[in-house]
Amino acid sequence: MAFLTKNVLYVLCLMVAVAYFMYDGFDEESVKGKRVVITGASTGIGEQIAYHYARFGAKIIVTARREAVLQKVVAKCKELGAEEAFYLPLDMANMNHTKQLIQEAKNMFGGLDYLILNHITSNYLTTWKGDMERLNDVININFNAYVSLATEALPMLDASNGSIAVVSSFAGKVGIPYSASYSASKFALGGFFGALRQELIFKEQDVSITLCIIGSINTTNAVEFSKDVLNTEFLFKTSASDTALAIIKGTVTRQREIYFPFSMKPLVLLRDWIPDIIDSAVRFQIKPDAEK
């Protein structure tokens, strides 16, 4: 009898532990009426982030370069229940546009609760050939613009105890062949925003920063840019909608980092212990006849 009682207690403890780790603490009602800016929102993950926030009743500003597409995104956001939804066709390669975006958020909403940094320049997969102009363009859009947007938004986020989501990549934790410039920009995000998080703590500013480590997501652009280099039959199984919801949940619950899909995290944790094996696993995803 005592043996059975002990086993029952073990099972109950295990069930409680599993329930604890499965509970994400996310309350969609807490998002209602919140003021959100989303970059790179004309397609893919950014578009889906906008739709989820709309379903939760948030106030939304989306931006990207293509006005016609943004108009459709905003129209759908309103259909889904956004309290307010606006678009601004802006180019994140232009630092004046990053400042304009945040100023317009201030003018429209009077403040900001969530800044979702999601845009990237097209990630053409090719071997490094010394193209410094391309490297500078990638760093400018994928890194400098993120820093500029966060810097401009910090006073409003400080006032609201808001949050920043920094959409990064597995390529920002582990170097990926054929994407040296892209990996460099994503590694830089981790360094900058990790340091900024520490400084905010020193200053007692309650602004959370969530670094989002994203894997191969099944978006049109990602598949198109990768099909000649990567073994796509093993990758791109995760939807943009699921990824977008994971980003929102991690940001709203103020997590330090999220991994989606979660299967990437063990690889990142093992990177410093067995780097050669991890590198081999990464190279396994490259097509044998890919460009050398």
N, C-alpha and C positions, 0 to 999 in steps of 0.2 A: 504493500500500500504506500509506504514511504517512497519507494522507488518510483511508483506511478506519479505521486504528487510532485516529486522533483522533476520528472520529465515534463509534466504539464507546465510547471513553472518555466522551464527552459523554453518550451514552445511559445508560451505567452510572451516571454521576454523577447524572443526572436520576432514574433509578430509585431510587438510594439516598436522594435528597432526598425523593421522594414517600413512600417507605417510612417515613422518619423522621417526617414530618408526619402520616402515617396511624396510626402506632403511638401508642396512648394511654397506655401504661405501666400499665394497670389489671390487677391480679391478683386475681381473685375469691377466691382462697384466703386472701388477706390480710385479708378481711372476716370470716372464720369466727370466731365467738366474740366479736366486737366488740359493744360496748354502744351501742345507738342509741335516741334519742328522736326521734319524728316527729310534728309537729303538723299539723293539718288532714288527718288520715289516714283519714277515713271514706269518702272518695270521690275520684275524679279522680287527679291527680298524686300526692298524698300516699298514697293507697291503693296505687298501683302502686309507689311507693318502698318501702313496707312489704313488698310481695310479692317484690320483687327482693332486698332484704336478707334475707328469709326463705330464699330459694333459696340464698343464699350462706352460710347457717348462722349468722346473727347473733342476738344477743339484742335483743329489740325491745320498746319501749313506744310505743304509738300513742295519740293523743288527738284528740278532737273533742267536740262536744256531744251527739251522738246515740248513746246507749249500745247500743241494739239493733243498729245498723249496725256499731259497733266490735266487738261480739261476733263478728259474722260475719267481719270482717277478721282478727281474731286467730285464729279457727278455721282460716281458710284459710292464714294464716302458718304455723301448726303443721303443716298438711298439706304445705306446700311445703318444710319442713325447718328452720324457725327453731329455734335451740337453746332459746330461751325466747321467749314472747310474752305481753304483758300489755296491757290497755287501761285508760285512765282517762278517764271522761266529764267533761270540764272545759270552761270557757268562757274563751277567751283575752281576752275583754273585761274580765275580772276579774283584776287583778294579783296577788291572793292565790292564784288558781288557777295562775298561771305559776310562782309560787314553790313551790306544792305539787307541781307536776309534776316539777320538778328535785329536790326533796327526796325524792320517791318513787323517782326513778331512783337516787338515792344509797342509799336504804334497800334497794331490790331488787337492784341490781347492784354497789353499793359503789364506783361510779365511772361514767365516761361517756367514750366515744370519739368519737361523732358526734352532733351536735345538728342536726337538719334542720328549719329554720324555714320552714314552707310554708303555714300557714293564712292566709286572707284573709276579710274580710267580703264579703258579696255585692256584686258590682260592677255596680250598676244604671247603665246608660248613659243619661245625660240631660244637657241643658245646665245650666251653672252658674246657679242661681237664688238664690244667697245663703243656702243652708241650712247655717248654721254648726253646728247640732246634728249633722247628718249628717256634716259634715267632721270634727268632733271624734271621732265614733264610728269613722270610717274610720282616722284617725290613731292612735287608741287601740289598735285591733286590729291594723292592718297595720304599725304602726311601734312604738308604745310596748311592746306585748307582746313583740315581737322583741328589743327592747333589754333588757327585764326578764329574759327567758329566758336570753339570752346572758350577762348579768351574773351571774345565779345559777349558771350552769353553768361559768363560767370557772375556778374553782378545780379542779374535777374534770377539765376539759379540759386545763388546764395540767399536772396530774399525769400525764395519759396522753399528752401531746403530741397532743391530739385536734384535731378539725376542726368548723367550723361551716359549714353550707350556708344561704345566705340566698336564698330563692327570690324573685326580683324579676321584672321584666317589661320588654319593649320600651318600655312606658309609663313606665318609670323612667329611660329615657335620652332619649326624645323625647316631647314633650307630645302627647297623643292627645285629639281632640275628644270631648266627651260623657263624659269620665272625669277631670275636673279634680281631684277629691278623691283618686281612686285614684292618678293620676299623682303627685300631691303626696306621698302616702305612700311610693310606690316610689322617687322621687327622694331622699327623706329616708333611706331604707335605704342607698343608695349612699354618701351623705355620712357617715353615722354609722359604718358598718362599714369604710369606707375609712380614716377617722381612727383607729378602733380598731385596725385592722391595723398602722398605723404605731406606735401606742403599744405594742402587744405586742412589736414589734421592738425598740423602745427598752428595754423591760423584759426582753428576752431570754427571752420566753415563747414557746415553740414551738407556738402554736395557729394553725392555718391558717383563713382565712376565704375561702370561695368564693362570689362573687356570681353568681347564676344568672339570666341574662337570657333570659326565656322569651317565645316568640311566641304566636300564636293556636293553642291546643292544642284538639284535638277532644274536649273533655269535655262532658257533658250540661249542666252549669251555664253554661259559657262560651258555648255555642251558644245556649242559651235566653235568656240575658241580652243577647245581641248581635244576635239575628235581626231585630229591628225597626229597627236603626240601621246595621249593617254589611253590606256585600256578602259574605255568608258563602260564596258560591260560589267566591270567590277566597282564602278564609281557612280556618282550622281543618282543615288537611290533615295535621297532625302528631299522632300518637297520644300518649296519656298515658303508656303503657308505655315507648315510646322516649324520651320526655322524662325520665321518672323514671330510666331507666338512665343517661342523659347526666349528670343531676344527681349520681348516685352516683359515676360514674367521675370527674367533675371534683372531687368532694369527697375521694374516697379518694386521688387523685393530687395533691391539694393545689394545684389550679390557682387562680389569682387570680380569673379570670372565665371563665364559659363562656357561649356563645350557642347556643341551640337553638330553632328550626333555625338553622344557621350563616349562612344567607342574610341574617339581620338585621344581622350585624356590619358589612358594608360601608355600610349605611344609617346606622348609628350613627357610624362613622368619618367619613362625609361630612357629618354634621349641621352641624358648625361651618364647613365650607367652602362648602357650597351649601344653607343652611338653607331658603331659599324653595322650592327644588326638592324637598327631602325633605318639607317640610310639604305641598306639593301632592300628592306621592305618597301621603301618609297620608290626606289629604282625599279622594282618589280612592276609598278603601275605604268611604266613607260613602254610604249610599243617598240619592239625590236628594230623596226624600220623607220623610227622617228628620225628627224633631222639631227645630224651630229654636229 
